[in-house]
Amino acid sequence: MESKDVIRLEYELWAKETSELVDTTKEEVAQDEGRFDPDVKYEPMPTIVDAGKLLPLMDKDLLKAKVGKEREVEIPAEEAYGKRDPKQVELHSIHEILRLPEFKKKDEVPQVGMDITLKGKKGMIISMTSGRVRVDFNHPMAGKTLVYKYKVVSKADTPEDKVAWIIEANYAKGGDFKTEVKKDEAEIILPDVCKYDDGWFLSKYRVVSDLRDVLSLTSIRFVEEYVKKEEEKDGEGEKEEGKEKRSGKGEKEEKKKSEGGKKEKETKEDTKGKEKEAKGKDTKGKGDVKNKEEEKAKPEKKDAKKKGAKKEEKEEKPSSSAKKSKSSKSFKD
């Protein structure tokens, strides 16, 4: 590696005396050693070579590193976080500790092993007695020899990648930063998260310092972009259109139903009318048959009457002949 290279670093940091894992970018290692933190994002860390971002001996050793090659460097306590200083262990009253912002809400109470910030110094509570709290302001790694096992995973080649990785290294929340670099000028369009985040206002000065150091930029512009959200309007229009379509569809369905009802009614009425008509025809047919039968019966009756009359005539005729015979007999006598 060369000085000012922007790289991604994968590492494990161990305390030599206790074989304790201090820090790592590897999730599996953190889980195996019982140091896994669900709030930590385990991935290779972006940093700048020989820029004072790491311990001095680690920075020097990075100059010998190659992408993809694993290395190990041992850093004695004097070159790391120094020896423990007994003067950095202080005794404070419990009332003074309870006035700290983290305990004012009474959501938490002081406990051994808890990190606190008192008078601008970061420390850890190491003991508690009646009304007294002992705080150690030494660095947690003070007095320990550290061992780095690391590997450079990748190196940024383009100016845009360097800008993106430098922002990521300095601003924990990240975001979709759009970057354009032309010669010695850079324009960076900020994501919405930066517009309302106080953390960004502190981070951007470190970003500017690193960009000038690495890319020798003379001008850096951060642009806050406020775009009218046409998509929402289109979405609303689509919703209204959908409603209209649905209402139109509903109206069509209702119309179909009403038309269907009318047709059904008409069909029923037609059926009833046809039934009546059929009944009428049936009745008429029966009447016609009856009339025909009656008409048939009339000549038959007439014939019967004629036959009867003829029979009577025949019967009458013998009686007259009998009378004649009788009269002739009496004449003879």
matplotlib code that plots the C-alpha trace (Angstrom):
import matplotlib.pyplot as plt

x = [0.0, 1.0, 0.4, -3.1, -4.5, -8.2, -8.8, -11.2, -9.7, -10.7, -9.2, -9.2, -7.7, -6.6, -5.2, -2.0, -1.9, -5.5, -6.1, -9.2, -10.9, -11.0, -12.6, -13.3, -15.0, -15.9, -19.3, -18.4, -15.3, -17.4, -20.0, -17.4, -15.8, -19.0, -18.5, -21.3, -23.2, -26.5, -26.2, -22.8, -22.5, -19.8, -18.0, -14.6, -13.8, -12.9, -9.8, -6.9, -3.4, -0.8, -3.3, -3.3, -6.6, -5.1, -2.4, 1.0, 2.6, -0.5, -0.3, 3.3, 2.7, -0.1, 2.5, 3.9, 0.5, -0.9, -4.5, -5.8, -2.6, -3.1, -0.7, -0.1, 1.4, 2.1, 1.9, 3.3, 1.3, 3.6, 3.0, -0.7, -2.8, 0.0, 0.5, -2.2, -2.0, -3.2, -4.0, -6.7, -8.7, -11.0, -13.6, -16.8, -20.0, -23.1, -25.0, -22.5, -22.9, -26.7, -26.7, -25.3, -27.7, -27.8, -29.2, -31.5, -34.4, -34.1, -34.4, -30.9, -28.9, -25.1, -23.6, -20.1, -18.8, -20.9, -19.3, -19.9, -18.7, -17.8, -16.3, -15.7, -13.7, -14.8, -14.5, -15.8, -17.3, -15.0, -16.5, -19.4, -19.5, -22.0, -22.4, -19.1, -18.3, -14.8, -14.3, -11.3, -10.6, -7.7, -8.4, -9.8, -6.7, -4.2, -1.3, -2.1, -0.1, -2.3, -2.1, -3.7, -4.5, -5.6, -6.1, -6.6, -9.7, -9.8, -8.5, -10.5, -9.2, -11.6, -12.0, -15.8, -15.0, -12.5, -15.1, -17.8, -15.4, -14.2, -17.8, -18.6, -15.5, -16.6, -20.4, -21.8, -25.3, -24.1, -26.7, -27.0, -24.5, -24.3, -20.8, -19.1, -15.4, -13.9, -10.2, -9.8, -13.5, -16.1, -19.9, -21.8, -25.6, -26.7, -29.3, -32.4, -31.0, -28.3, -30.7, -32.0, -29.2, -27.0, -24.4, -23.8, -22.9, -20.0, -19.0, -18.8, -15.8, -13.8, -15.0, -13.8, -10.4, -9.9, -11.0, -8.6, -5.8, -6.4, -7.6, -6.0, -9.4, -9.7, -13.5, -16.0, -19.7, -22.4, -25.8, -29.1, -31.6, -35.4, -37.3, -41.0, -42.4, -44.3, -44.6, -46.9, -49.2, -49.1, -49.8, -52.8, -54.0, -53.7, -55.6, -58.4, -58.4, -58.6, -61.5, -63.2, -62.6, -63.9, -67.0, -67.5, -67.2, -69.6, -72.1, -71.7, -72.3, -75.4, -76.6, -76.1, -77.9, -80.8, -81.0, -80.8, -83.6, -85.7, -85.0, -85.8, -89.1, -89.9, -89.1, -91.4, -94.1, -93.6, -93.8, -97.0, -98.4, -97.5, -99.0, -102.2, -102.2, -101.6, -104.4, -106.7, -105.8, -106.4, -109.8, -110.6, -109.5, -111.7, -114.6, -114.0, -113.9, -117.1, -118.8, -117.7, -118.9, -122.2, -122.4, -121.7, -124.3, -127.0, -127.2, -127.1, -130.1, -131.8, -131.2, -132.4, -135.5, -136.1, -135.6, -138.0, -140.6, -140.2, -140.6, -143.7, -145.0, -144.3, -146.1, -149.0, -149.3, -150.0, -152.7, -154.5, -154.3, -155.7, -158.5, -159.1, -159.3, -161.6, -163.8, -163.8, -164.7, -167.6, -168.7, -168.7, -170.7]
y = [0.0, 3.6, 6.6, 8.2, 5.0, 4.5, 0.9, -1.6, -3.5, -6.8, -7.4, -9.1, -7.2, -9.3, -8.5, -10.6, -11.0, -12.3, -13.7, -11.6, -10.4, -6.6, -5.9, -7.4, -6.8, -10.5, -11.6, -15.3, -14.5, -12.1, -14.8, -17.5, -15.3, -14.1, -10.5, -10.3, -7.0, -7.0, -3.2, -3.5, -3.9, -6.5, -5.8, -4.6, -1.1, 1.8, 3.8, 5.8, 4.4, 6.4, 9.2, 8.8, 6.9, 3.8, 3.2, 4.4, 0.9, -0.4, 2.5, 1.7, -2.0, -1.2, 0.3, -3.3, -4.9, -6.2, -6.6, -10.1, -11.0, -11.7, -10.0, -9.8, -7.0, -6.9, -3.5, -3.1, -1.2, 1.8, 2.1, 1.4, 3.0, 3.5, 2.1, 2.3, 5.5, 5.1, 8.8, 8.3, 6.3, 8.7, 8.5, 10.5, 10.8, 8.9, 12.2, 13.7, 10.6, 10.7, 14.2, 13.0, 13.2, 9.4, 9.0, 12.1, 10.3, 7.6, 4.9, 3.6, 3.4, 3.4, -0.1, -1.6, -2.0, 0.9, 3.5, 7.2, 10.6, 12.9, 16.4, 15.7, 12.5, 9.0, 6.4, 3.1, 2.5, -0.2, -0.2, 1.1, 1.5, 3.3, 6.8, 6.4, 5.4, 4.6, 5.6, 4.5, 7.0, 5.0, 3.6, 0.0, -1.2, 0.7, -1.5, -4.3, -5.5, -5.7, -8.1, -7.1, -9.9, -8.2, -8.2, -5.5, -6.6, -3.9, -0.5, 2.4, 3.3, 6.0, 9.5, 8.7, 5.5, 7.4, 10.1, 7.4, 5.4, 8.5, 9.6, 6.1, 6.1, 9.4, 9.2, 6.2, 6.5, 6.4, 7.0, 7.4, 10.2, 11.1, 12.3, 13.9, 14.8, 17.0, 17.8, 19.5, 20.0, 17.7, 18.0, 15.8, 15.6, 14.8, 12.1, 13.3, 11.8, 14.5, 17.4, 16.8, 14.9, 16.9, 14.1, 15.0, 18.7, 17.4, 14.6, 16.8, 18.8, 15.6, 14.5, 17.8, 17.5, 13.9, 14.7, 17.6, 15.5, 12.5, 14.1, 17.6, 19.2, 23.0, 23.1, 20.8, 21.5, 19.7, 20.1, 19.7, 18.7, 19.2, 17.5, 17.8, 14.4, 13.9, 10.2, 10.8, 12.9, 10.2, 7.7, 9.7, 10.1, 6.4, 5.8, 8.2, 6.6, 3.2, 4.5, 5.8, 2.5, 0.7, 3.0, 2.7, -1.0, -1.0, 1.1, -1.2, -4.2, -2.5, -1.6, -5.2, -6.4, -4.0, -4.9, -8.6, -8.0, -6.3, -9.1, -11.6, -9.8, -9.5, -13.2, -14.1, -11.8, -13.4, -16.8, -15.9, -14.4, -17.4, -19.7, -17.6, -17.6, -21.4, -21.8, -19.6, -21.6, -24.8, -23.5, -22.3, -25.6, -27.5, -25.1, -25.7, -29.4, -29.2, -27.1, -29.5, -32.4, -30.6, -29.8, -33.4, -34.5, -32.2, -34.1, -37.3, -36.1, -35.0, -38.4, -40.1, -38.0, -38.7, -42.4, -42.2, -40.5, -43.0, -45.8, -44.2, -43.9, -47.5, -48.5, -46.3, -47.8, -51.4, -50.1, -48.4, -51.5, -53.4, -50.9, -51.4, -55.2, -54.8, -52.5, -54.7, -57.6, -55.8, -54.9, -58.5, -59.4]
z = [0.0, -0.4, 1.8, 1.4, -0.2, 0.6, 1.5, 3.1, 6.0, 7.6, 11.1, 14.5, 17.5, 20.5, 23.9, 24.2, 28.0, 28.3, 24.8, 24.8, 21.6, 21.7, 18.4, 14.9, 11.6, 11.4, 12.6, 13.1, 15.2, 17.4, 17.9, 18.7, 21.3, 22.9, 21.8, 19.2, 19.2, 17.2, 16.7, 15.1, 11.3, 10.7, 7.4, 6.1, 7.4, 5.1, 6.2, 4.9, 5.0, 6.9, 7.8, 11.6, 11.6, 13.3, 15.8, 14.5, 14.3, 12.5, 10.0, 9.3, 8.8, 6.3, 4.0, 3.6, 3.1, -0.3, -1.3, -0.3, 1.8, 5.6, 8.0, 11.8, 13.8, 17.6, 19.3, 22.8, 25.4, 25.2, 21.4, 21.8, 24.6, 27.1, 30.6, 33.2, 35.3, 38.9, 39.0, 36.3, 38.9, 40.8, 43.6, 43.3, 45.3, 44.2, 44.1, 41.6, 39.4, 39.6, 38.3, 35.0, 31.9, 31.6, 35.1, 35.3, 33.7, 36.3, 33.5, 34.6, 37.8, 38.2, 38.0, 38.0, 34.4, 33.1, 30.8, 31.8, 30.7, 33.6, 33.2, 29.5, 30.3, 29.4, 32.1, 33.5, 37.0, 38.6, 42.1, 44.3, 48.1, 50.3, 48.7, 46.7, 43.1, 41.8, 38.1, 36.0, 33.3, 31.8, 28.3, 28.5, 26.6, 28.6, 29.8, 27.3, 24.3, 21.3, 18.3, 15.0, 12.5, 9.3, 5.6, 3.0, 1.2, -1.6, -2.6, -4.1, -7.6, -8.8, -7.2, -6.8, -4.8, -2.7, -1.9, -1.1, 1.2, 3.0, 3.7, 5.0, 7.3, 8.9, 8.9, 10.5, 9.1, 5.5, 2.8, -1.0, -1.6, -5.4, -6.2, -9.2, -9.3, -12.0, -11.8, -8.4, -7.7, -6.2, -6.0, -3.5, -3.5, 0.1, 0.9, 2.8, 6.1, 6.2, 6.0, 9.5, 11.3, 13.7, 13.4, 9.8, 10.6, 12.8, 10.4, 7.2, 8.5, 8.9, 5.4, 4.0, 5.7, 4.4, 0.9, 0.7, 2.1, -0.2, -3.4, -3.1, -3.9, -4.0, -4.0, -2.3, -2.7, -0.6, -2.3, -0.6, -3.2, -2.7, -5.6, -6.0, -5.6, -8.8, -8.2, -5.2, -7.4, -10.1, -7.5, -6.3, -9.9, -10.4, -7.2, -8.3, -11.7, -10.0, -8.0, -11.1, -12.8, -9.9, -9.6, -13.4, -13.1, -10.2, -12.2, -15.1, -12.9, -11.3, -14.8, -15.9, -12.8, -13.4, -17.1, -16.1, -13.6, -16.3, -18.8, -16.1, -15.3, -19.0, -19.5, -16.6, -18.0, -21.5, -19.9, -18.1, -21.2, -23.2, -20.6, -20.6, -24.4, -24.4, -21.9, -24.0, -27.1, -25.1, -24.0, -27.4, -28.9, -26.5, -27.3, -31.0, -30.5, -28.4, -31.1, -33.8, -31.8, -31.2, -34.9, -35.7, -33.2, -34.8, -38.1, -36.2, -34.2, -37.3, -38.9, -35.8, -35.9, -39.6, -39.0, -36.1, -38.2, -41.0, -38.5, -37.2, -40.7, -41.3, -38.2, -39.1, -42.6, -41.5, -39.2, -42.1, -44.1, -41.3, -41.1, -44.8, -44.4, -41.5, -43.5, -46.5, -44.3, -42.9, -46.4, -47.3, -44.4]

ax = plt.figure().add_subplot(projection="3d")
ax.plot(x, y, z, "-o")
ax.set_aspect("equal")
plt.show()
